[in-house]
Amino acid sequence: MKTFSLSVSILFLFTSGCLSFFQSGSDSTVADKNERFFEYQGLITEDFLFQHLSVIAHDSLKGRETGMPGQKMAAEYLADFYTELGLAPIGDDNTFFQHFNLDAEQSDSLVYRTYRIQDSDTLLINHSVAASDAYSEYLQVFGGSRPLRGDIVFAGFGLNDAERGVNHLEGIVLQDKWVLVFEEIPYVVDGDTLINPNLSNNFRFTEIANRADAKGIIAIGNESPQEFQDLKELNSYLMTKPRNMRLQYLEGGFIRRGFPKGYLQVSPELAIELLELDSISELQQLKESLTENITEFTPHQLPYFLDYKPYDNDTVVETENVVAFLEGSDPELRDEVVVLTAHYDHIGITWPDETGDYINNGADDDGSGTVALMAIANALQNASRDGIHPRRSILFLHVSAEEVGLLGSRYYSDHPIIPIEQTVVNYNADMIGRSTTERAAAGDTDYIFIIGGDIISTELDSLVHEANRKSVDMELDYTYNDLEDRNQFYRRSDHWNFGRLEVPFVFFFTGVHEDYHSPSDTIDKVDFPKLTRTTRLIFASTIEAANHDKRPEVDNQDFINITRSMPR
C-alpha cells in the first residue's frame, strides 16, 4: 500500500476558475437564470473529482469508519475545503460540524473454552482469550454479540446443492451446535461445477445459523500456522472496535452490525486436533478428499464442545456531520432550502479479502457522492462570485454514521439546522461512480437509477427530467423506483430520513457492483466520465429545484401512507 501525506497543497485542490463575463440582471427570467447556471457545469471535471477522491478514498483514512481517526480526517478535509471555498459555516459554534454522540458496545475480551467430551469425562483442551493484548486460537470474523455454547459438528463444506448431489447439511440436527466447515467452497474444479457459484458464503451462514438454528460457524481457512499468527493482531484490533451504535436519544434505535450468532475462524493447529488428525498435510489431504468425493460426505458430530463468552462494556462514539451553506438571493424564497446529502463515512477496516487487503476505501460508497457535492459546491460558489445566485438556499450535508443505520441523517432530520418545514427537496448521492456488474460487462453505463421522484412528487420528477434534458441527457432508469421493490432502496440511504418527514427526495444511484463493501472498492475502479456526468445532472437538478417558483408537492398517497405508518 502506498504511503500518503495529507499535505496542505493536496487539501485545497479544487477548481476556482471565475466566469466573470456572466452577469445576472434583476429582470432576467428564471429560465434565463437557469441557463446561465448551466454554463458553470464545465467546472465539474474528471480532474477535480479525481483529485479529491484520491484523498477521500486513500489508505491513510483507513476506510473512514464512524468515530475512527480516518473519519475525523475526512471531516477536517471537507471543512478545510468549504473554508477555502468561502461557503458559510452553520454548524456548532459557527463551524462546519454538527456533532452528535452514539451509544455503543465495545468488547473488552472474548473468552473461548474448548472441551473434549468422552464418555463421562470432560477435558479442557484449549483456553483462549482474545483482547487488545492477548491472542486467541479463534478469530472472530463477525457476530458473536452474546454467549454461545454448543457441541461441534463437522459438515465438510457446509452447503446443500441438491441439483449436484451435495448434502453436507443433511442427516444430522444442527440446532444449538457449532458447525465446523472448510471456509473455501470448491465451486468449480478442473472445469467441473461441483457447487452452484450462487451459493455464497453469506448464503451458507444463513442456512446454518438462521434456518438450521445452529450456534454459528467455525471455519477452517487456507492460512498456514504463521499466516494465522499474523492475523491474530488484526483480530484483536477488530474485536475491540465499538459496535451496535445507536443514537442516545432513541431507545432501541439501532441496527446490529453483522449477525448476532458467531462466525469464527479456527487456527490450523486446533482444527487438526478437533478433526483428530496429525499434521497440516493431513488437514490438506482431508480437504482434497472431500472435494474429490463431494457427493459422498455426510456430516457427523465431533467429541468436542465450545463455550464462547464475550465481555462487553458500554462506550460512547463521538462523530459529526459536515454542513456548509450557500444562501439564496430571492427575499421570498431564500429561507427555503434544497439539501444535498452524501455520506462520507464507510466501513473501515474489516477481515482481509483474498488479496490480503483489509482497508475498505469506499471509493464508490460513498466517496463518489462526497466529491460530487464538493464539485457542485465549487460550481455554485463560482457562479455566486460572478453575481449569479440561486433563489433558494442550498445546504451541503455530508453525513456520518450512514453505514451503521443512517444515524447521521437521522440526527440531522431530528435536529435540523434549517427547519424541516423550510426544506423543499433532498437530493441524495450514494454510489454514483460505477455501474452494476451486468451493465458494466455489457458496456451499457450511461445511465443513472432514479429512486424517489414520481413515487413521491410528480413535479420534482419533472424537474429532474428537465435538468437532464438541459445538461447530460443520460438514461434515467426507474428499475428500483417502486415502493414494492424487494431491495427497498427507497429507504436504504440517507434520503429516507427526509422522506419519512414527507420531504420529497430523489436518490441518485448507479447500483450495486461486485466490490460493494469490500476492500476492492478502490479509486481505480471508478468510472470518472460517468461520475462527472452524474454530478452534472445533480448540479442541474439542484438549479431547477432552487429556482423553481413553487416547492414540489408530495402527491403520491401511497408514499404518504407508508411514511405515516412507520415509526418516526
C-alpha positions as CSV (number, residue, x, y, z in Angstrom):
1,M,0.0,0.0,0.0
2,K,1.3,3.4,-0.9
3,T,2.2,5.9,1.7
4,F,0.5,9.3,1.6
5,S,0.6,12.7,3.3
6,L,-2.4,14.9,3.6
7,S,-0.4,18.0,2.8
8,V,-1.8,21.5,2.6
9,S,-1.2,21.5,-1.1
10,I,-3.4,18.4,-1.6
11,L,-6.0,19.5,0.9
12,F,-7.1,22.5,-1.1
13,L,-7.1,21.1,-4.6
14,F,-10.2,22.5,-6.3
15,T,-11.0,24.5,-9.3
16,S,-11.5,28.1,-8.6
17,G,-12.0,29.5,-12.1
18,C,-14.1,32.5,-12.4
19,L,-16.5,33.2,-15.3
20,S,-16.8,36.9,-14.7
21,F,-18.5,37.6,-18.0
22,F,-21.8,36.1,-16.8
23,Q,-23.8,38.8,-15.1
24,S,-27.3,38.5,-13.7
25,G,-29.9,41.0,-14.4
26,S,-32.6,41.9,-12.0
27,D,-35.2,41.4,-14.7
28,S,-34.0,38.1,-16.0
29,T,-36.4,35.3,-16.1
30,V,-36.0,32.0,-14.2
31,A,-35.3,30.2,-17.4
32,D,-32.6,32.7,-18.4
33,K,-31.0,32.5,-15.0
34,N,-31.0,28.7,-15.1
35,E,-29.3,28.8,-18.5
36,R,-26.6,31.0,-17.0
37,F,-26.1,28.5,-14.2
38,F,-25.7,25.6,-16.6
39,E,-22.6,27.2,-18.1
40,Y,-20.9,26.5,-14.8
41,Q,-21.2,22.8,-15.1
42,G,-18.0,22.9,-17.0
43,L,-16.2,23.4,-13.7
44,I,-17.3,19.9,-12.7
45,T,-14.5,17.9,-14.3
46,E,-12.9,14.5,-14.1
47,D,-9.7,16.0,-12.8
48,F,-11.5,17.8,-9.9
49,L,-13.3,14.7,-8.8
50,F,-10.2,12.5,-9.1
51,Q,-8.0,14.8,-7.1
52,H,-10.5,14.9,-4.2
53,L,-11.4,11.3,-4.3
54,S,-7.7,10.4,-4.2
55,V,-7.7,11.9,-0.7
56,I,-11.2,10.7,0.5
57,A,-10.5,7.1,-0.6
58,H,-6.9,6.9,0.3
59,D,-5.5,4.1,2.6
60,S,-4.4,6.7,5.1
61,L,-8.0,7.3,6.1
62,K,-8.4,3.6,6.9
63,G,-11.9,3.4,5.5
64,R,-13.4,6.4,7.3
65,E,-15.3,4.3,9.9
66,T,-17.6,6.2,12.1
67,G,-15.8,7.7,15.1
68,M,-12.4,6.4,14.0
69,P,-9.5,8.7,13.2
70,G,-9.9,8.3,9.4
71,Q,-13.4,9.6,9.6
72,K,-12.2,12.6,11.6
73,M,-9.5,13.3,9.0
74,A,-12.2,13.2,6.2
75,A,-14.4,15.6,8.2
76,E,-11.5,18.1,8.6
77,Y,-10.7,17.8,4.9
78,L,-14.2,18.7,4.0
79,A,-14.3,21.6,6.5
80,D,-11.0,22.9,5.1
81,F,-12.4,22.7,1.6
82,Y,-15.5,24.7,2.4
83,T,-13.5,27.2,4.3
84,E,-11.3,27.9,1.3
85,L,-14.3,27.9,-1.0
86,G,-16.0,30.6,1.1
87,L,-19.3,28.9,2.0
88,A,-20.9,29.7,5.3
89,P,-20.3,27.5,8.4
90,I,-23.6,27.0,10.1
91,G,-22.8,24.1,12.4
92,D,-22.0,24.1,16.1
93,D,-20.3,27.2,17.3
94,N,-20.0,28.7,13.8
95,T,-18.1,25.7,12.5
96,F,-18.8,23.3,9.6
97,F,-19.5,20.5,12.1
98,Q,-22.8,19.2,13.6
99,H,-21.6,17.0,16.4
100,F,-23.5,14.1,17.9
101,N,-22.8,11.1,20.1
102,L,-23.7,7.5,19.7
103,D,-24.0,4.9,22.4
104,A,-22.2,1.7,21.5
105,E,-20.8,-1.6,22.9
106,Q,-17.2,-2.5,23.0
107,S,-15.6,-5.9,23.7
108,D,-13.0,-6.0,26.5
109,S,-12.3,-9.6,25.8
110,L,-13.6,-12.7,24.1
111,V,-13.1,-16.0,26.0
112,Y,-13.1,-19.4,24.3
113,R,-13.0,-22.7,26.1
114,T,-12.8,-25.9,24.1
115,Y,-13.6,-29.2,25.8
116,R,-13.2,-32.8,24.7
117,I,-16.1,-35.0,25.8
118,Q,-15.5,-38.7,26.0
119,D,-18.0,-40.9,27.8
120,S,-18.4,-39.2,31.2
121,D,-15.2,-37.3,31.1
122,T,-14.9,-33.6,30.1
123,L,-11.4,-32.3,29.5
124,L,-10.5,-28.7,28.8
125,I,-8.1,-28.8,25.8
126,N,-7.9,-25.1,25.0
127,H,-8.5,-21.9,26.9
128,S,-8.0,-18.9,24.6
129,V,-8.6,-15.2,25.4
130,A,-8.8,-12.5,22.7
131,A,-8.2,-9.0,23.9
132,S,-6.2,-5.9,22.9
133,D,-3.1,-7.5,24.4
134,A,-4.0,-11.2,24.0
135,Y,-4.4,-13.5,21.1
136,S,-6.7,-16.5,20.7
137,E,-6.8,-19.7,18.7
138,Y,-10.2,-18.5,17.3
139,L,-10.7,-15.3,15.3
140,Q,-14.0,-13.6,15.4
141,V,-14.9,-12.9,11.8
142,F,-18.3,-11.4,12.7
143,G,-21.3,-11.8,15.0
144,G,-20.8,-13.3,18.5
145,S,-22.5,-10.5,20.4
146,R,-23.8,-12.9,23.1
147,P,-22.5,-16.0,24.8
148,L,-22.7,-19.2,22.7
149,R,-22.2,-22.8,23.9
150,G,-22.6,-26.0,22.0
151,D,-21.3,-29.2,20.6
152,I,-19.2,-29.2,17.4
153,V,-20.4,-30.9,14.2
154,F,-18.1,-31.3,11.2
155,A,-20.1,-30.5,8.0
156,G,-17.4,-30.5,5.2
157,F,-18.1,-27.5,3.1
158,G,-21.4,-26.7,4.9
159,L,-23.7,-26.5,1.9
160,N,-26.5,-28.4,0.2
161,D,-26.8,-28.3,-3.6
162,A,-29.5,-30.9,-4.3
163,E,-29.1,-30.4,-8.1
164,R,-25.5,-31.7,-7.9
165,G,-26.0,-34.2,-5.1
166,V,-24.1,-32.3,-2.4
167,N,-25.8,-32.7,1.0
168,H,-23.3,-31.6,3.6
169,L,-26.0,-30.4,6.0
170,E,-28.3,-33.4,5.8
171,G,-28.8,-36.3,8.2
172,I,-27.9,-34.5,11.5
173,V,-29.5,-32.0,13.8
174,L,-27.6,-28.7,13.7
175,Q,-29.8,-26.8,16.2
176,D,-27.6,-25.4,19.0
177,K,-24.4,-26.8,17.5
178,W,-21.3,-25.2,16.3
179,V,-20.7,-26.2,12.6
180,L,-17.1,-26.8,11.6
181,V,-16.5,-26.3,7.8
182,F,-13.7,-25.6,5.3
183,E,-14.0,-21.9,4.6
184,E,-13.1,-22.1,0.9
185,I,-16.0,-23.6,-1.2
186,P,-14.9,-25.6,-4.3
187,Y,-17.4,-24.2,-6.8
188,V,-15.5,-25.2,-9.9
189,V,-12.6,-27.7,-10.1
190,D,-10.9,-28.6,-13.4
191,G,-13.8,-27.1,-15.3
192,D,-16.4,-29.1,-13.5
193,T,-19.0,-27.2,-11.4
194,L,-19.2,-29.0,-8.1
195,I,-21.4,-26.4,-6.2
196,N,-23.6,-23.7,-7.6
197,P,-21.5,-20.5,-7.5
198,N,-24.6,-18.5,-6.5
199,L,-24.5,-20.3,-3.1
200,S,-22.3,-17.7,-1.4
201,N,-20.6,-17.7,2.0
202,N,-23.4,-15.4,3.3
203,F,-25.9,-17.9,1.9
204,R,-24.1,-20.7,3.8
205,F,-24.2,-18.7,7.1
206,T,-27.9,-18.0,6.6
207,E,-28.6,-21.7,6.0
208,I,-26.6,-22.9,9.0
209,A,-27.1,-20.2,11.6
210,N,-30.5,-18.9,10.8
211,R,-32.5,-21.7,9.2
212,A,-30.9,-24.6,11.0
213,D,-30.6,-22.6,14.2
214,A,-27.0,-23.5,14.8
215,K,-24.9,-21.5,17.2
216,G,-22.7,-20.5,14.3
217,I,-19.8,-21.5,12.0
218,I,-16.2,-22.4,12.8
219,A,-14.3,-22.0,9.6
220,I,-11.0,-23.7,8.6
221,G,-9.1,-21.3,6.4
222,N,-6.3,-21.7,4.0
223,E,-3.7,-19.8,6.1
224,S,-0.6,-21.5,7.3
225,P,0.2,-21.5,11.0
226,Q,2.4,-18.5,10.5
227,E,-0.1,-16.6,8.4
228,F,-2.8,-17.4,11.0
229,Q,-0.5,-16.0,13.7
230,D,-0.2,-12.8,11.7
231,L,-4.0,-12.4,11.6
232,K,-4.3,-12.6,15.4
233,E,-3.1,-9.0,15.8
234,L,-5.7,-7.7,13.3
235,N,-8.3,-9.8,15.1
236,S,-7.5,-8.2,18.4
237,Y,-8.0,-4.8,16.9
238,L,-11.2,-5.6,15.2
239,M,-12.9,-7.2,18.2
240,T,-12.3,-4.1,20.3
241,K,-14.0,-1.7,17.9
242,P,-17.3,-0.1,19.0
243,R,-20.4,-1.9,17.6
244,N,-24.1,-1.7,17.8
245,M,-24.1,2.0,17.6
246,R,-27.3,3.9,18.2
247,L,-28.4,7.5,18.8
248,Q,-28.5,8.3,22.5
249,Y,-32.0,9.8,22.5
250,L,-33.7,6.9,20.6
251,E,-34.5,3.9,22.7
252,G,-33.9,0.8,20.6
253,G,-33.0,2.9,17.6
254,F,-30.1,1.0,16.3
255,I,-29.3,-1.8,13.8
256,R,-27.0,-4.5,14.8
257,R,-23.9,-4.9,12.6
258,G,-23.3,-8.4,11.3
259,F,-25.2,-11.3,12.7
260,P,-25.9,-12.0,16.4
261,K,-24.6,-15.5,16.1
262,G,-21.0,-16.4,15.7
263,Y,-18.7,-16.8,12.7
264,L,-15.2,-17.8,13.8
265,Q,-12.1,-19.0,12.2
266,V,-10.0,-21.6,14.0
267,S,-6.3,-22.0,14.0
268,P,-4.9,-24.8,11.8
269,E,-3.3,-26.5,14.8
270,L,-6.6,-26.5,16.8
271,A,-8.5,-27.7,13.6
272,I,-6.2,-30.6,13.4
273,E,-6.9,-31.5,17.0
274,L,-10.7,-31.2,16.5
275,L,-10.6,-33.5,13.5
276,E,-8.2,-35.9,15.2
277,L,-5.5,-35.6,12.5
278,D,-1.8,-35.5,12.9
279,S,-0.5,-32.7,10.7
280,I,-1.2,-29.8,8.4
281,S,-0.6,-32.1,5.4
282,E,-3.3,-34.4,6.7
283,L,-5.7,-31.5,7.0
284,Q,-5.0,-30.5,3.4
285,Q,-5.4,-34.1,2.3
286,L,-8.8,-34.3,4.0
287,K,-9.9,-31.2,2.1
288,E,-8.8,-32.6,-1.2
289,S,-10.5,-35.9,-0.5
290,L,-13.8,-34.1,0.4
291,T,-13.5,-32.2,-2.9
292,E,-12.9,-35.3,-4.9
293,N,-15.8,-37.2,-3.2
294,I,-18.0,-34.2,-2.6
295,T,-21.3,-36.1,-3.0
296,E,-20.3,-38.9,-0.6
297,F,-19.8,-36.9,2.5
298,T,-22.3,-36.7,5.4
299,P,-21.8,-34.6,8.5
300,H,-21.0,-36.0,11.9
301,Q,-20.7,-34.9,15.4
302,L,-17.2,-34.5,17.0
303,P,-16.5,-35.2,20.6
304,Y,-15.8,-31.5,21.3
305,F,-17.7,-28.6,22.9
306,L,-17.1,-24.9,22.5
307,D,-18.1,-22.3,25.1
308,Y,-17.8,-18.8,23.9
309,K,-18.3,-15.7,26.1
310,P,-17.9,-12.0,25.2
311,Y,-17.2,-9.5,27.9
312,D,-18.6,-6.1,26.8
313,N,-18.6,-2.6,28.1
314,D,-20.7,0.4,27.1
315,T,-19.0,3.2,25.4
316,V,-19.7,6.5,23.6
317,V,-18.7,7.3,20.0
318,E,-18.3,10.9,19.1
319,T,-18.8,11.8,15.4
320,E,-20.1,14.7,13.3
321,N,-21.9,15.7,10.2
322,V,-20.3,18.4,8.0
323,V,-22.6,21.2,6.9
324,A,-21.9,24.1,4.5
325,F,-24.4,26.7,3.4
326,L,-25.0,28.8,0.3
327,E,-27.6,31.5,0.9
328,G,-30.2,32.2,-1.8
329,S,-30.9,35.6,-3.2
330,D,-34.7,35.7,-3.5
331,P,-36.2,37.6,-0.5
332,E,-39.3,35.4,-0.6
333,L,-37.6,32.1,-1.2
334,R,-34.1,32.2,0.5
335,D,-35.5,30.9,3.8
336,E,-36.3,27.7,2.0
337,V,-33.5,25.2,1.3
338,V,-32.5,22.5,-1.1
339,V,-30.5,19.9,0.9
340,L,-27.8,17.8,-0.9
341,T,-26.7,14.8,1.0
342,A,-23.9,12.2,0.7
343,H,-22.4,10.1,3.5
344,Y,-18.7,10.4,3.9
345,D,-18.2,7.5,6.4
346,H,-17.6,3.9,5.3
347,I,-17.0,0.6,7.0
348,G,-13.3,1.0,7.9
349,I,-11.0,-2.0,8.5
350,T,-12.5,-5.4,8.3
351,W,-11.4,-9.0,7.7
352,P,-8.9,-9.3,4.8
353,D,-10.1,-10.3,1.4
354,E,-8.4,-12.9,-0.8
355,T,-5.6,-10.4,-1.7
356,G,-4.9,-9.7,2.0
357,D,-6.2,-6.2,1.8
358,Y,-8.3,-5.2,4.9
359,I,-8.9,-1.4,4.3
360,N,-12.3,-0.7,2.8
361,N,-11.6,2.5,0.9
362,G,-15.2,3.1,-0.1
363,A,-14.2,5.0,-3.3
364,D,-17.7,4.5,-4.7
365,D,-19.5,4.0,-1.4
366,D,-19.7,6.9,-0.8
367,G,-16.6,8.7,-1.8
368,S,-18.2,9.3,-5.2
369,G,-21.2,11.1,-3.7
370,T,-18.9,13.0,-1.3
371,V,-16.7,14.5,-4.0
372,A,-19.8,15.1,-6.2
373,L,-21.2,17.5,-3.5
374,M,-17.8,19.2,-3.3
375,A,-17.8,19.7,-7.1
376,I,-21.4,21.1,-7.1
377,A,-20.5,23.5,-4.3
378,N,-17.5,24.7,-6.2
379,A,-19.5,25.4,-9.4
380,L,-22.3,27.2,-7.5
381,Q,-19.9,29.3,-5.5
382,N,-18.1,30.3,-8.6
383,A,-21.4,31.3,-10.1
384,S,-22.2,33.3,-7.0
385,R,-18.9,35.2,-7.2
386,D,-20.0,36.2,-10.7
387,G,-23.3,37.5,-9.4
388,I,-25.4,34.5,-10.3
389,H,-27.2,33.3,-7.2
390,P,-29.8,30.6,-6.6
391,R,-33.1,31.8,-5.5
392,R,-33.4,29.3,-2.7
393,S,-30.6,28.5,-0.3
394,I,-28.6,25.3,-0.6
395,L,-27.3,23.1,2.2
396,F,-24.4,20.7,1.6
397,L,-24.8,18.0,4.2
398,H,-22.1,15.4,4.4
399,V,-23.4,12.8,6.9
400,S,-21.6,10.4,9.1
401,A,-22.8,7.0,10.5
402,E,-24.7,6.0,7.4
403,E,-23.2,2.6,7.4
404,V,-24.4,1.9,11.0
405,G,-28.0,2.7,10.4
406,L,-28.4,6.1,8.6
407,L,-27.7,7.7,12.0
408,G,-26.1,10.9,10.8
409,S,-29.0,11.8,8.6
410,R,-31.4,10.7,11.3
411,Y,-29.7,13.0,13.7
412,Y,-29.8,16.0,11.3
413,S,-33.5,15.4,10.5
414,D,-34.3,15.3,14.2
415,H,-32.1,18.4,14.9
416,P,-32.3,20.3,11.6
417,I,-30.2,23.4,11.2
418,I,-32.8,24.7,8.7
419,P,-36.3,23.7,9.8
420,I,-37.7,20.7,8.0
421,E,-40.8,22.8,7.1
422,Q,-38.5,25.0,5.1
423,T,-36.7,22.1,3.4
424,V,-38.2,21.8,-0.1
425,V,-36.2,19.0,-1.6
426,N,-33.5,16.4,-0.7
427,Y,-31.1,15.1,-3.4
428,N,-29.0,12.2,-2.1
429,A,-25.9,10.9,-3.9
430,D,-24.8,7.5,-2.8
431,M,-22.7,5.2,-5.0
432,I,-22.8,7.2,-8.2
433,G,-19.3,6.4,-9.7
434,R,-19.7,2.8,-11.1
435,S,-22.3,0.6,-12.9
436,T,-23.8,-2.6,-12.0
437,T,-21.7,-5.7,-12.7
438,E,-24.1,-6.7,-15.5
439,R,-24.4,-3.4,-17.2
440,A,-20.7,-2.7,-17.0
441,A,-20.0,-6.1,-18.7
442,A,-22.4,-5.1,-21.5
443,G,-20.8,-1.7,-21.9
444,D,-24.2,-0.1,-21.0
445,T,-23.0,2.5,-18.5
446,D,-24.6,5.9,-19.5
447,Y,-27.5,5.6,-17.0
448,I,-28.5,6.6,-13.5
449,F,-31.1,4.9,-11.3
450,I,-33.7,7.5,-10.1
451,I,-35.4,6.5,-6.9
452,G,-38.0,8.8,-5.4
453,G,-39.2,11.3,-7.9
454,D,-42.6,10.4,-9.1
455,I,-43.4,7.9,-6.4
456,I,-43.3,10.9,-4.1
457,S,-43.7,14.1,-6.2
458,T,-44.5,14.2,-9.9
459,E,-43.4,17.8,-10.0
460,L,-40.0,17.0,-8.6
461,D,-39.6,14.2,-11.1
462,S,-40.3,16.6,-13.9
463,L,-37.6,19.0,-12.6
464,V,-35.0,16.2,-12.8
465,H,-36.1,15.3,-16.3
466,E,-35.8,19.0,-17.3
467,A,-32.4,19.2,-15.7
468,N,-31.3,16.0,-17.6
469,R,-32.5,17.4,-20.9
470,K,-30.6,20.6,-20.4
471,S,-27.4,19.0,-19.2
472,V,-26.2,15.4,-19.8
473,D,-29.1,13.6,-21.3
474,M,-28.4,10.3,-19.5
475,E,-30.8,7.4,-19.3
476,L,-32.9,7.8,-16.3
477,D,-33.6,4.3,-15.1
478,Y,-36.6,3.7,-12.9
479,T,-36.0,0.0,-12.2
480,Y,-35.9,0.4,-8.4
481,N,-38.3,3.3,-8.2
482,D,-41.1,1.2,-6.7
483,L,-42.5,1.2,-3.2
484,E,-42.8,-2.6,-3.5
485,D,-39.2,-3.1,-4.7
486,R,-37.8,-6.0,-2.7
487,N,-34.4,-4.2,-2.3
488,Q,-36.3,-1.3,-0.6
489,F,-33.7,1.2,-2.0
490,Y,-36.2,4.0,-1.5
491,R,-35.5,3.8,2.2
492,R,-31.9,2.4,2.4
493,S,-29.9,5.6,2.3
494,D,-29.9,9.0,3.8
495,H,-32.7,10.4,1.7
496,W,-35.1,8.3,3.8
497,N,-34.7,10.4,6.9
498,F,-36.1,13.3,4.9
499,G,-38.7,11.2,3.1
500,R,-40.1,9.9,6.4
501,L,-40.9,13.5,7.2
502,E,-42.6,13.9,3.8
503,V,-39.8,15.9,2.2
504,P,-39.7,15.0,-1.5
505,F,-36.4,13.4,-2.5
506,V,-34.5,11.9,-5.4
507,F,-31.9,9.2,-4.7
508,F,-29.2,9.2,-7.4
509,F,-27.7,5.8,-7.5
510,T,-25.8,3.7,-10.1
511,G,-26.3,0.3,-8.5
512,V,-24.6,-2.4,-6.5
513,H,-21.4,-4.0,-8.0
514,E,-19.1,-6.8,-7.1
515,D,-16.9,-4.6,-5.0
516,Y,-19.7,-3.4,-2.7
517,H,-18.5,-3.3,0.9
518,S,-15.2,-4.9,0.2
519,P,-11.5,-3.7,0.1
520,S,-11.7,-3.8,-3.7
521,D,-13.9,-0.7,-3.8
522,T,-11.0,1.5,-4.9
523,I,-10.4,4.6,-6.9
524,D,-9.1,2.7,-9.9
525,K,-12.5,1.1,-10.4
526,V,-14.4,4.4,-10.5
527,D,-15.7,5.4,-13.9
528,F,-14.8,9.1,-13.8
529,P,-16.5,10.1,-17.1
530,K,-19.7,8.7,-15.7
531,L,-19.2,10.2,-12.2
532,T,-18.7,13.6,-13.9
533,R,-21.9,13.3,-16.0
534,T,-23.9,12.1,-13.0
535,T,-22.6,15.0,-10.9
536,R,-23.5,17.5,-13.6
537,L,-27.0,16.0,-13.6
538,I,-27.4,16.5,-9.8
539,F,-26.0,20.1,-10.2
540,A,-28.6,20.8,-12.9
541,S,-31.3,19.3,-10.8
542,T,-30.3,21.4,-7.9
543,I,-30.6,24.6,-10.0
544,E,-34.0,23.6,-11.2
545,A,-35.3,23.0,-7.7
546,A,-33.6,26.1,-6.2
547,N,-35.0,28.4,-8.8
548,H,-38.5,26.8,-9.3
549,D,-41.4,29.2,-8.5
550,K,-43.2,26.6,-6.3
551,R,-41.9,24.0,-3.9
552,P,-42.6,20.5,-5.3
553,E,-45.6,18.9,-3.6
554,V,-45.8,15.3,-2.2
555,D,-48.7,14.0,-4.3
556,N,-48.5,10.2,-4.1
557,Q,-50.9,8.9,-1.5
558,D,-49.2,5.5,-1.3
559,F,-46.0,7.2,-0.3
560,I,-47.8,9.3,2.3
561,N,-49.5,6.2,3.7
562,I,-46.1,4.4,4.0
563,T,-44.3,7.3,5.8
564,R,-47.2,7.8,8.2
565,S,-47.4,4.1,9.1
566,M,-43.7,3.9,10.0
567,P,-42.1,5.0,13.3
568,R,-40.7,8.5,13.1
